[in-house]
Each structure stands twice: as structure tokens, then as C-alpha cells.
Amino acid sequence: MGSSGLVISVSGIRGIVGEGLTPEVVATYAAAHGAAARARTGRTAVVLGRDARVSGPFLALAAESGLRSVGCDVIDVGMACTPTILLAVEDRSAAAGIALTASHNRAQWNALKLASHRGMFLTPAEGAEVLSMAGEARIPRAAWDAAGGREALDDATARHVERVLADPLVQADAVRRRGFRVVLDTCAGAGSLPTIPLLSRLGVEVDGLHLEPTGRFPRDPEPTAANLAELRERVRSVGADMGLAIDPDGDRLALVDERGEALGEDLTLALAVDYVLSRRHGTVVTNLSTSQVVDRVAESHGAPVLRTAVGEVNVALGMLSVDSPIGGEGNGGVIHPGIHHTRDAPAGVALLLTYLALRGGTLSEAAGALPSYSIVKAKLPLDGIDGDALLARAAAEMNAAEIDRTDGLKLLWPARQEWLHLRKSGTESIVRIIAEAPDAEAAARLLDRAGRLAAD
């Protein structure tokens, strides 16, 4: 985080509302994004939407002002989840999009997520262009009589639901025949907006937790196993087939099985991959920090896996490069290109319900059929640590069988099915460390060894 209190990266700008993130900041970066997109595409329309955060309405007004001040015509979808907003960019052939959301951050945070005309987040080069324009105060403002206009787009969420239901891999009749009962927890976020009507159309009985999109989150909104105690208990108490946890902007999905056990976000993607590859062959694309359970599932279908740098846009671009049928990230982010090239929790819900309806059996049985790994994560503050030197020392001293430098440093020991990934964060002054092994002790040893290298 910089001295401004903002976390600034090529993928967006985020901060605590009223401290680092103010309407003035939002208007400036929205204007820079709109101007850069207009110059890049020759188009003027920009889709604008927000999640359920309390700060969303007034920050959306600031973003609209910034966009219109550079001659962009705002297409306002109102409150919507991020995949809905990005899909609207594609549908309307817009120059760009802005989703006002801080994703899984706590309620006092908000952010601008910046999307290109592709309905995907900005590439590093595109993001750098926006940051440079805003930072150097060289935003080309429109004349008084050339400011942009505004229109409301009221059916973006309904169109998103229809797009999911129209996908050939979503077999609504099979899901209806199965007659699922689920507990849905959207943590008072925007993910409920498409997911509730989608489940209704699929004939799924819903027991809800925190479905009203108030933006006042009742718990830490990140859908990790540690934050899903209430969902786990509700699944057990009502005898549901599963629990579905969606983060506040609707792009990440975590699962709880019928026993009330949280599966861990990596299994969301692994189960989606298992289903899609049973219907379509092709290369699976995911990032370097995702569990190798995805590789094992792909191998069982005779499919290769392409690993990219961390970041949704890197995975999406990788998928486009190989015409991938399925991909995503191990944080519960399923990217199904049959709908669009962005993480989409409602699409993930529909694919997984179809998978279980066709497969038969329970969610725990489906998850239990996959290999089991333990994945552990840590953060090392860069205060007093040379991050580059740490990565170099790990490469030299840890005797890895394979080394991947695509994004930081990934050390692999394939024979032991173990790996360690170290990378400097693009948004915080830390080194992120992730280790995975077939058992928790082995994964912890890798993490501990990396930590000792930093301390010595």
C-alpha cells in the first residue's frame, strides 16, 4: 500500500473508503480508464456497475462523472456481480468496463476493477497505460459540448442468467429431476442477484443465508473454509445436499458437502474440470498457485494443463491462446468460456449441479474420488528482506527437480507430488509462499524451510 493509502496495480485501484479511496480518486482513475479505452478502440461506451457495498452508490456517481468528462457514454447496470458487468461489456461491444467492488475485502474497502473491450480485466500493458495517464495528470478531457451521456441497462443480470442456462453443458432438465436442496450463502453481497433466479430456474430448493444484498457483511467475506462455520452448520441442520458460498462480487464459489464439511476452494475448479473434460477435450488452464489436483483430474481425461502467472487475466489469455474448454483459479474461480472468459460463480454453480445430477451420488463422494492434497499458505513481510535474494537462494539451496520462473519462483518435486511457490506481491509489500504436498506435514515442512531461508 502506498503513502496515499491506496493499493494500486494494473488490475485496479482499491482502498478504504474515506481514507485512501475518495470520490476524487475514483473519478480520476475512471476518467483515465475511459480515455485510454476510447483511444485504444475508437468506441465511446463504457459499462459501469457496482457490488452491494454501502459506498457503491456515491462512488458510482463519481466514476460516471469521470467517464463522461472524457466523452465516454456510460451504460449503467446498477448493482450487479462482476461477471454480470463483464458480460455486459461483451454484449454491448463497449470500449471498456468498470466494476466497483473490493471483491472479498471487508466492507470498509472498495475498488475499481478495470475491464477491456474483451469483457476481461486489463492486461499489464493496458493497466500500465491507465496508471501512467492518471499519475501524470494527462487525461484528455472533453469539451463542454462533447461530454458523454448515460443510459441505464436494467436487464444485465437477467441476460447473465439466460446465458448460463443456454449453455449446452448446463442441463437444466437433469438438475430439475435430481431435486437438489442447497444452502446458499452470499454474505449480503451481489452474488445473490443472478444466483437466486438461476437456482429457481433449475428447480433447486434454496435455504438462504445472508441473501439480501445490503453490503453489510456478517462475517469475513472471503469464502475460505475458515469463514464458513455458519454455512456448514446450516447444511447439517437442514439436511441439505450441499452448501454454496459466493463472495460479495459473485466471481468465486466455495462448496460445503452434505456432511457439512468445507471442501476447500481448489476443489471447486477440480470438479468443474472433471465434468467439462468428460464432454469436451482440450487443455485446462490455471495459474501456478492452484492445487495439482487439477493436473490429476486432467490426466485422468488425457488432457494437458497450461500453467500461467497468477492473475485472472493471465489465465483468461492463456485459455484463449489454446482454445481451452475450462480453466480458472484455485480460489474458487471457475472460467467457463462457453459463457465468457471471466471467473463466474453462477456459471460454476450450474456446471457443478449438472455434474452431480448426471454423475449421481453425493458431493462428498464426487470430491472423495479425487486425489487428496494439503495446501498451505503464508506471507512474509519484505521489511528487512530482499525478496529477489530470497527467491534466488531458494532456487539454489532447495534442490528442486524442476524450476518454473513464469511468476516468481516455483519449485517442483514431481516424484513426491510436492511444490513450493514464492512470489512477490504486486499489491502488498510481502512475499507470498504457497506449498502443497500429499499430506499436511510435508507441506508444512516446505513452508517452514522457505521461512528459515528468509530468516537466516
C-alpha positions, 0 to 999 in steps of 0.5 A: 500500500502506498503513502496515499493509502491506496493499493494500486496495480494494473488490475485496479485501484482499491482502498478504504473508503474515506481514507485512501479511496475518495470520490476524487480518486475514483473519478480520476482513475475512471476518467483515465480508464475511459480515455485510454479505452476510447483511444485504444478502440475508437468506441465511446461506451463504457459499462459501469456497475457496482457490488452491494457495498454501502459506498457503491452508490456515491462512488458510482456517481463519481466514476460516471462523472469521470467517464463522461468528462472524457466523452465516454457514454456510460451504460449503467447496470446498477448493482450487479456481480462482476461477471454480470458487468463483464458480460455486459461489456461483451454484449454491448461491444463497449470500449471498456468496463468498470466494476466497483467492488473490493471483491472479498475485502471487508466492507470498509474497502472498495475498488475499481476493477478495470475491464477491456473491450474483451469483457476481461480485466486489463492486461499489464500493458493496458493497466500500465497505460491507465496508471501512467495517464492518471499519475501524470495528470494527462487525461484528455478531457472533453469539451463542454459540448462533447461530454458523454451521456448515460443510459441505464441497462436494467436487464444485465443480470437477467441476460447473465442468467439466460446465458448460463442456462443456454449453455449446452453443458448446463442441463437444466432438465437433469438438475430439475429431476435430481431435486437438489436442496442447497444452502446458499450463502452470499454474505449480503453481497451481489452474488445473490442477484443472478444466483437466486433466479438461476437456482429457481430456474433449475428447480433447486430448493434454496435455504438462504443465508445472508441473501439480501444484498445490503453490503453489510457483511456478517462475517469475513467475506472471503469464502475460505473454509475458515469463514464458513462455520455458519454455512456448514452448520446450516447444511447439517441442520437442514439436511441439505445436499450441499452448501454454496458460498459466493463472495460479495462480487459473485466471481468465486464459489466455495462448496460445503458437502452434505456432511457439512464439511468445507471442501476447500476452494481448489476443489471447486475448479477440480470438479468443474474440470472433471465434468467439462473434460468428460464432454469436451477435450482440450487443455485446462488452464490455471495459474501456478498457485492452484492445487495439482489436483487439477493436473490429476483430474486432467490426466485422468481425461488425457488432457494437458494443463497450461500453467500461467502467472497468477492473475485472472487475466493471465489465465483468461489469455492463456485459455484463449491462446489454446482454445481451452474448454475450462480453466480458472483459479484455485480460489474458487474461480471457475472460467467457463468460456462457453459463457465468457472468459471471466471467473463466474460463480453462477456459471460454476454453480450450474456446471457443478449441479449438472455434474452431480445430477448426471454423475449421481451420488453425493458431493462428498463422494464426487470430491472423495474420488479425487486425489487428496492434497494439503495446501498451505499458505503464508506471507512474509513481510519484505521489511528487512528482506530482499525478496529477489535474494530470497527467491534466488537462494531458494532456487539454489539451496532447495534442490528442486527437480524442476524450476518454473520462473513464469511468476516468481519462483516455483519449485517442483518435486514431481516424484513426491507430488510436492511444490513450493511457490514464492512470489512477490506481491504486486499489491502488498509489500510481502512475499507470498509462499504457497506449498502443497504436498500429499499430506499436511506435514510435508507441506508444512515442512516446505513452508517452514524451510522457505521461512528459515531461508528468509530468516537466516 
